[in-house]
Amino acid sequence: MKQLAQYQDGRLEQQEVPAPVAPPGGILVRTTCSVISPGTERMKVEQARMSLLQKAKARPDQVKKVIDTAKTLGWKAAMEKVRNRLESPTPLGYSAAGVVVAVDELNTRFRVGDRVACGGAECAFHAEMIAVPDLLAVPIPEGVEDWQGAYTTLASISMEAVRQSGARLGERVLVMGQGLVGLLATSLLKASGARVMSADFVAGRLETALNMGAERVVNPAQSKLEDEVRAWTCGHGVDAVLLCVGGKGRDAADSAIACLRDRGVMVIVGIYDAELSWKTAYLKDIQVRYSRSYGPGRYDLQYEWGGQDYPIGHVRWTENRNFEACLELMRTGQLDLRPVTTRRVGFEDVLGVYDQLESELGVVIEYGGGGSIARACRPDEAEFPKCANERLQSGVERLDVIGAGNFARTMLLPHVKGPMALGTIVNATGLSARHVKEKFGFAHAETDAAKVLEGGTADAAVMIGTRHHLHAAMVLKALKAGRQVFVEKPLCLTQEELGQIDAAVVESKGSVMVGFNRRFAPATVVMMEVLSKVSGPKTLAFHVNAGVLAPDHWYANVAESGGRVLGEACHFFDFACHVLGRPVKVTAQTVGRPKVPDSVTAQIEYADGSAAQVVYSAEGDVSYPKETFRVFASGLVVECENFMKLSVFKQRKTTVRKYASKGHAEEMAAWLAYLKGVAVHPLPYEEARQSMKLTFAVLESIREGRSIEL
């Protein structure tokens, strides 16, 4: 792909570079349009073309860094760092739009083919392909063209400045500087119901300001700004001033303060090194605010690149929500970008534009076909050799357990106490570990899982009941030690982890069993016996009334749980595979477009022509049963409620059976029989792996908005 590169000796080049990949939780975008920020990018280009002495005067902060390096490492090392910096190219651009061509598996908010607006000087470059984290991208709504969407980041800078001003309906605001950001601020203030006066020394920009919504315009070179403001405000002064200018000194700030009313607000928007006249500012008791780029979240790595959004109740307008608001104003026509768009240029012709930026406002760069991305073969696409389904030659003597939360203490440990000698219990807190040791009769208690995983022997099985993000790493360590492993679902959180476990299973003398307990429920066993007597494809409809997730539940922490679809709905995808066999295709969707879905509807096709529909919903009412399913076969219908009540409809007769288990006790009994060498493995790895592959395919289908073949 091609990308615009700037060198510190002033050169600008369009270079052929490798295409990026989607960052964790982010997206890869084929750029269709980007917008040059005339003020910022002209300043960068001009600084690059300066002599070393001029650079030093313009950036004293960088000179200080060089001196500090020299004090620490010597002048030779310091000058080498300077030389390397001057020789290295840097990207330009931070406001773009395009089409999603790839989505990281941790992101389900976007799909391949989505049109998106993207921001960030660290990623939204002037390039044919850009890799963008989730919270620096936002869908472009219908009715907004890509060239308009490419302005989103720039418009958000202006929007954040308007928010910082606190301007309310009917208040009067002076916008000093009618470059691109100042003009967009003028329009946004008008849209918010404020009255706007715009000031600039360039006559053409003042004409554009009128088109963008200014009530009055002033050229300070032709009339005194303070007098114009006094006349416009009946002598009171404006409620707020937006300083959308660059440079340094006190002239612009003094003028702004003179125009403000008592206790007014001055917002510094541009790269302006302000010097305030203390007495004037003090006597008016003004507020001085700096507007930080696109809004809250900017420069916070956990927000922008870690995907940790701020709760809307605490931070109403983040940079991502500012993006959305700007696009909505474009959609409704309240933010008209035509007056500020002075040029549209093809990417191949963009180099010449940088010599003329002083006379430009908004320059839209338009891209052609862009780059192409070759689809890499995923690790799990290779055929996986089936594990031997044999009994253990020698039984396992004891069981170590890692993670003894409420689920393990309630649903698992009561069924292993007695039949198996219990070795070490590991829990996060010493108090809990000791309590579980005493209650269930473990020999030892620890808080460090490494002591069990790295110090254990193959004659001790291990049960893993920790939070989901720890599963894969612990399974890998246990397999490396040749141990027999039981791990609660899900097996892992990414396809990369699944591939690593695949390789470990092949090499290890141990085994893996995943806690898909519903296979072992008495109702399931009876149903499978009934279905075994019926030939032909079958249809399964499984409805899960999961309910709303409490905000303080650990499942709400996606980094730990993987989300509800991966962390819990995998149960029901496994059940469907147990009943119907090998899945070959899935089509899935979620309700709305959340970043991490908590509701999903999946339509699954199986190798023998059978079909399943799994509906896992966070909506509904708690009075309705949590889990219900129906199986339709030739001359037969089987219906089940919560695995407690099984109804078989056959030959115009209904048979009803009732049970009291969802399979946890039976699952543990089956695994213990394997550990003692008296039975084959109750859930071979290739079957559990198949269910995990199906779960990942469901999430992929949501992301890409298409059917996924397995």
Backbone hydrogen bonds, N-H to C=O, Kabsch-Sander energy under -0.5 kcal/mol:
donor,donor_aa,acceptor,acceptor_aa,energy
3,Q,15,Q,-2.2
4,L,126,H,-2.5
5,A,13,E,-3.3
6,Q,90,T,-2.7
7,Y,11,R,-2.8
8,Q,86,L,-0.8
10,G,7,Y,-1.9
13,E,5,A,-2.8
15,Q,3,Q,-2.9
15,Q,13,E,-0.7
17,V,1,M,-2.9
17,V,15,Q,-0.7
26,G,23,P,-2.9
27,I,132,V,-2.8
28,L,102,A,-2.9
29,V,130,I,-3.0
30,R,99,V,-3.1
31,T,29,V,-0.7
31,T,128,E,-1.9
32,T,97,A,-2.4
33,C,97,A,-1.8
34,S,365,I,-1.8
35,V,95,S,-2.4
36,I,363,V,-2.5
41,E,37,S,-2.7
42,R,37,S,-0.5
42,R,38,P,-1.9
43,M,39,G,-1.9
44,K,40,T,-2.0
45,V,41,E,-2.4
46,E,42,R,-2.8
47,Q,43,M,-2.5
48,A,44,K,-2.1
49,R,45,V,-1.4
50,M,47,Q,-1.2
55,K,51,S,-2.8
56,A,52,L,-2.3
57,K,53,L,-2.1
58,A,54,Q,-2.3
59,R,55,K,-2.3
62,Q,59,R,-0.8
63,V,59,R,-1.5
64,K,60,P,-2.1
65,K,61,D,-1.4
66,V,62,Q,-2.1
67,I,63,V,-2.4
68,D,64,K,-2.6
69,T,65,K,-2.4
70,A,66,V,-2.5
71,K,67,I,-2.3
72,T,68,D,-1.5
73,L,69,T,-3.8
74,G,69,T,-0.7
74,G,70,A,-1.6
78,A,74,G,-2.0
79,M,75,W,-2.9
80,E,76,K,-1.9
81,K,77,A,-2.0
82,V,78,A,-1.9
83,R,79,M,-2.7
84,N,80,E,-2.5
85,R,81,K,-2.1
86,L,82,V,-2.3
87,E,83,R,-1.7
88,S,84,N,-1.2
90,T,6,Q,-2.8
92,L,4,L,-0.7
96,A,118,C,-2.5
97,A,33,C,-2.8
98,G,116,V,-2.3
99,V,30,R,-2.3
100,V,114,D,-2.8
101,V,28,L,-2.9
102,A,28,L,-1.4
104,D,26,G,-2.5
107,N,104,D,-2.2
108,T,595,K,-1.7
113,G,100,V,-2.8
114,D,111,R,-2.2
116,V,98,G,-2.7
117,A,138,V,-2.7
118,C,96,A,-3.1
119,G,136,L,-2.2
120,G,94,Y,-1.4
123,C,120,G,-1.8
124,A,120,G,-2.6
125,F,123,C,-2.1
126,H,92,L,-2.5
127,A,125,F,-1.5
128,E,2,K,-2.4
130,I,29,V,-2.4
132,V,27,I,-2.5
132,V,130,I,-0.5
136,L,133,P,-1.5
137,A,134,D,-1.4
138,V,117,A,-1.8
140,I,115,R,-2.6
144,V,141,P,-1.6
145,E,143,G,-0.5
148,Q,145,E,-0.5
149,G,145,E,-2.6
150,A,146,D,-1.9
151,Y,148,Q,-2.0
152,T,149,G,-1.8
155,A,151,Y,-2.8
156,S,152,T,-2.1
157,I,153,T,-1.5
158,S,154,L,-1.5
159,M,155,A,-2.6
160,E,156,S,-2.6
161,A,157,I,-1.6
162,V,158,S,-2.2
163,R,159,M,-2.4
164,Q,160,E,-2.4
165,S,161,A,-1.5
166,G,162,V,-0.8
166,G,163,R,-0.9
167,A,162,V,-0.8
170,G,193,G,-2.6
171,E,168,R,-2.5
173,V,195,R,-2.9
174,L,240,A,-2.4
175,V,173,V,-0.5
175,V,197,M,-2.9
176,M,174,L,-0.7
176,M,242,L,-2.6
177,G,175,V,-0.7
177,G,199,A,-3.0
183,L,179,G,-2.7
184,L,180,L,-2.3
185,A,181,V,-2.2
186,T,182,G,-2.1
187,S,183,L,-2.1
188,L,184,L,-2.4
189,L,185,A,-2.6
190,K,186,T,-2.0
191,A,187,S,-2.3
192,S,188,L,-1.5
193,G,189,L,-0.5
193,G,190,K,-1.3
194,A,189,L,-2.2
195,R,171,E,-3.2
197,M,173,V,-2.5
198,S,216,R,-2.4
199,A,175,V,-2.5
200,D,218,V,-1.9
203,A,201,F,-0.6
206,L,202,V,-1.4
207,E,203,A,-1.7
208,T,204,G,-1.7
209,A,205,R,-2.3
210,L,206,L,-1.7
211,N,207,E,-1.4
212,M,208,T,-1.6
213,G,210,L,-1.0
214,A,209,A,-2.5
215,E,196,V,-2.7
216,R,196,V,-1.4
218,V,198,S,-2.4
222,Q,219,N,-2.4
223,S,219,N,-1.7
228,E,224,K,-1.9
229,V,225,L,-2.4
230,R,226,E,-2.4
231,A,227,D,-2.2
232,W,228,E,-2.0
233,T,229,V,-2.1
234,C,231,A,-0.7
235,G,230,R,-2.8
236,H,233,T,-1.6
238,V,259,C,-2.7
239,D,172,R,-2.0
240,A,172,R,-1.2
241,V,265,V,-2.4
242,L,174,L,-2.8
243,L,241,V,-0.6
243,L,267,V,-3.2
244,C,176,M,-2.5
244,C,242,L,-1.2
245,V,243,L,-0.7
247,G,271,I,-1.2
249,G,273,D,-1.7
254,D,250,R,-3.0
255,S,251,D,-2.4
256,A,252,A,-2.3
257,I,253,A,-2.6
258,A,254,D,-2.3
259,C,255,S,-1.3
260,L,256,A,-0.9
260,L,257,I,-0.7
261,R,238,V,-2.6
263,R,284,K,-3.2
264,G,261,R,-1.6
265,V,239,D,-1.7
266,M,287,Q,-3.3
267,V,241,V,-3.0
267,V,265,V,-0.5
268,I,266,M,-0.5
268,I,289,R,-3.0
269,V,243,L,-2.3
269,V,267,V,-0.7
270,G,243,L,-1.6
272,Y,270,G,-2.0
273,D,247,G,-2.7
273,D,271,I,-0.5
274,A,272,Y,-1.3
275,E,249,G,-1.4
278,W,276,L,-0.9
281,A,277,S,-2.3
282,Y,278,W,-3.0
283,L,279,K,-2.7
284,K,280,T,-1.5
285,D,281,A,-0.7
285,D,282,Y,-0.8
286,I,281,A,-1.7
287,Q,264,G,-2.4
289,R,266,M,-3.1
289,R,287,Q,-0.5
291,S,268,I,-2.2
292,R,290,Y,-0.7
293,S,291,S,-1.4
295,G,292,R,-1.6
298,R,295,G,-2.1
300,D,297,G,-1.9
301,L,299,Y,-0.8
303,Y,300,D,-0.5
304,E,300,D,-2.9
305,W,301,L,-1.9
306,G,301,L,-1.6
307,G,303,Y,-0.9
308,Q,302,Q,-2.5
309,D,307,G,-1.2
314,H,311,P,-1.5
315,V,311,P,-2.8
318,T,316,R,-0.7
319,E,296,P,-2.2
322,N,318,T,-2.2
323,F,319,E,-2.1
324,E,320,N,-1.9
325,A,321,R,-2.1
326,C,322,N,-2.5
327,L,323,F,-2.2
328,E,324,E,-2.0
329,L,325,A,-1.9
330,M,326,C,-2.0
331,R,327,L,-2.5
332,T,328,E,-2.1
333,G,329,L,-0.7
333,G,330,M,-0.7
334,Q,329,L,-1.2
335,L,329,L,-1.7
336,D,334,Q,-0.6
337,L,335,L,-0.6
341,T,337,L,-0.8
341,T,338,R,-0.8
342,T,340,V,-1.0
342,T,362,G,-1.5
343,R,362,G,-1.6
345,V,364,V,-2.7
347,F,366,E,-2.4
349,D,346,G,-1.8
350,V,347,F,-1.3
352,G,349,D,-0.5
353,V,350,V,-1.4
354,Y,350,V,-0.7
354,Y,351,L,-1.0
355,D,352,G,-1.0
356,Q,353,V,-2.2
359,S,356,Q,-1.4
360,E,357,L,-1.7
362,G,340,V,-2.7
363,V,36,I,-0.7
363,V,361,L,-0.6
364,V,343,R,-2.7
364,V,362,G,-0.6
365,I,34,S,-3.7
365,I,363,V,-0.5
366,E,345,V,-2.9
366,E,364,V,-0.5
367,Y,32,T,-2.4
374,A,372,S,-0.5
376,A,374,A,-0.6
381,E,378,R,-1.8
382,A,379,P,-0.9
390,E,388,A,-1.1
392,L,674,Y,-0.5
396,V,675,L,-2.9
397,E,459,D,-1.7
398,R,459,D,-1.2
399,L,421,A,-2.2
400,D,461,A,-2.9
401,V,424,T,-2.6
402,I,463,M,-3.2
403,G,401,V,-0.6
403,G,426,V,-3.1
409,R,405,G,-2.5
410,T,406,N,-1.8
411,M,407,F,-3.4
412,L,407,F,-0.6
412,L,408,A,-1.4
413,L,408,A,-2.8
415,H,412,L,-1.7
416,V,413,L,-1.4
417,K,413,L,-1.6
418,G,420,M,-0.7
420,M,416,V,-1.5
421,A,397,E,-0.7
423,G,399,L,-2.7
423,G,421,A,-0.5
425,I,444,H,-2.1
426,V,401,V,-2.5
427,N,446,E,-2.1
433,A,429,T,-2.3
434,R,430,G,-2.6
435,H,431,L,-2.1
436,V,432,S,-2.5
437,K,433,A,-2.3
438,E,434,R,-2.3
439,K,435,H,-2.4
440,F,436,V,-2.4
441,G,437,K,-1.5
442,F,437,K,-1.3
443,A,422,L,-1.1
443,A,423,G,-1.4
444,H,423,G,-2.3
446,E,425,I,-2.7
449,A,447,T,-0.6
451,K,448,D,-1.1
452,V,449,A,-1.1
453,L,449,A,-2.7
454,E,450,A,-2.7
455,G,450,A,-0.6
456,G,452,V,-1.4
460,A,457,T,-1.8
461,A,398,R,-2.3
462,V,484,Q,-2.4
463,M,400,D,-2.6
464,I,486,F,-3.1
465,G,402,I,-3.3
465,G,463,M,-0.6
469,H,560,E,-1.7
470,L,467,R,-2.0
471,H,468,H,-1.5
472,A,468,H,-0.5
474,M,470,L,-1.8
475,V,471,H,-2.7
476,L,472,A,-2.4
477,K,473,A,-1.8
478,A,474,M,-2.4
479,L,475,V,-2.6
480,K,476,L,-2.1
481,A,477,K,-1.2
482,G,479,L,-1.9
483,R,478,A,-2.3
485,V,483,R,-0.5
485,V,511,S,-2.7
486,F,462,V,-2.4
487,V,513,M,-2.7
488,E,464,I,-2.4
498,L,494,T,-1.8
499,G,495,Q,-2.2
500,Q,496,E,-1.8
501,I,497,E,-2.2
502,D,498,L,-2.5
503,A,499,G,-1.9
504,A,500,Q,-2.0
505,V,501,I,-2.7
506,V,502,D,-1.7
507,E,503,A,-1.6
508,S,504,A,-2.0
511,S,483,R,-0.9
513,M,485,V,-2.1
515,G,487,V,-2.3
516,F,514,V,-2.7
517,N,515,G,-1.4
519,R,516,F,-1.1
520,F,517,N,-1.9
521,A,518,R,-0.6
524,T,521,A,-0.6
525,V,521,A,-2.1
526,V,522,P,-2.3
527,M,523,A,-2.3
528,M,524,T,-2.6
529,E,525,V,-1.6
530,V,526,V,-1.9
531,L,527,M,-2.8
532,S,528,M,-1.8
533,K,530,V,-1.2
534,V,531,L,-2.1
539,T,632,F,-2.4
540,L,611,A,-2.4
541,A,630,R,-2.7
542,F,613,Q,-2.9
543,H,541,A,-0.5
543,H,628,T,-3.2
544,V,615,V,-3.4
545,N,543,H,-0.6
545,N,626,K,-3.4
546,A,544,V,-1.4
546,A,617,S,-1.3
547,G,617,S,-1.3
547,G,619,E,-0.6
553,H,550,A,-2.0
556,A,553,H,-2.1
557,N,554,W,-1.5
558,V,556,A,-1.2
560,E,557,N,-1.5
561,S,557,N,-2.4
562,G,558,V,-2.5
565,V,597,P,-0.8
567,G,563,G,-2.7
568,E,564,R,-2.2
569,A,564,R,-2.3
570,C,565,V,-0.7
571,H,568,E,-1.9
572,F,569,A,-0.9
573,F,569,A,-1.6
574,D,570,C,-2.3
575,F,571,H,-2.0
576,A,572,F,-2.0
577,C,573,F,-1.8
578,H,574,D,-2.4
579,V,575,F,-2.0
580,L,576,A,-2.7
581,G,577,C,-2.4
584,V,605,E,-3.1
585,K,605,E,-1.5
586,V,708,I,-2.1
587,T,603,Q,-2.3
589,Q,601,T,-1.9
592,G,590,T,-0.6
600,V,616,Y,-2.9
601,T,589,Q,-2.6
602,A,614,V,-2.6
603,Q,587,T,-3.1
604,I,602,A,-0.6
604,I,612,A,-3.3
605,E,585,K,-3.1
606,Y,610,S,-2.5
607,A,582,R,-2.8
609,G,606,Y,-2.0
611,A,538,K,-2.3
612,A,604,I,-2.3
613,Q,540,L,-2.6
614,V,602,A,-2.5
615,V,542,F,-3.0
615,V,613,Q,-0.6
616,Y,600,V,-3.1
616,Y,614,V,-0.6
617,S,544,V,-2.6
617,S,615,V,-0.6
624,Y,621,D,-1.6
628,T,543,H,-2.4
629,F,640,C,-2.0
630,R,541,A,-2.0
631,V,638,V,-2.7
632,F,539,T,-3.1
633,A,631,V,-0.5
633,A,636,L,-2.9
635,G,633,A,-0.6
636,L,633,A,-1.8
637,V,649,F,-2.0
638,V,631,V,-2.4
639,E,647,S,-3.2
640,C,629,F,-2.6
641,E,645,K,-2.2
642,N,627,E,-3.8
644,M,641,E,-2.4
645,K,641,E,-1.5
646,L,657,R,-3.1
647,S,639,E,-3.6
647,S,645,K,-0.5
648,V,655,T,-2.8
649,F,637,V,-3.5
649,F,647,S,-0.5
650,K,648,V,-0.6
650,K,653,K,-2.6
651,Q,635,G,-0.5
653,K,650,K,-1.6
655,T,648,V,-2.5
657,R,646,L,-2.8
659,Y,644,M,-3.1
667,E,663,G,-2.5
668,M,664,H,-2.2
669,A,665,A,-2.3
670,A,666,E,-2.2
671,W,667,E,-2.1
672,L,668,M,-2.7
673,A,669,A,-1.9
674,Y,670,A,-1.5
675,L,671,W,-2.5
676,K,672,L,-1.8
677,G,674,Y,-1.6
678,V,673,A,-2.2
679,A,673,A,-0.8
687,E,684,P,-1.3
688,A,684,P,-1.6
689,R,685,Y,-3.1
690,Q,686,E,-1.5
691,S,687,E,-1.7
692,M,688,A,-1.8
693,K,689,R,-2.7
694,L,690,Q,-2.1
695,T,691,S,-1.9
696,F,692,M,-2.5
697,A,693,K,-2.2
698,V,694,L,-2.1
699,L,695,T,-1.8
700,E,696,F,-2.2
701,S,697,A,-2.5
702,I,698,V,-1.9
703,R,699,L,-2.3
704,E,700,E,-2.6
705,G,701,S,-1.6
706,R,701,S,-0.8
708,I,586,V,-2.9
710,L,584,V,-2.0
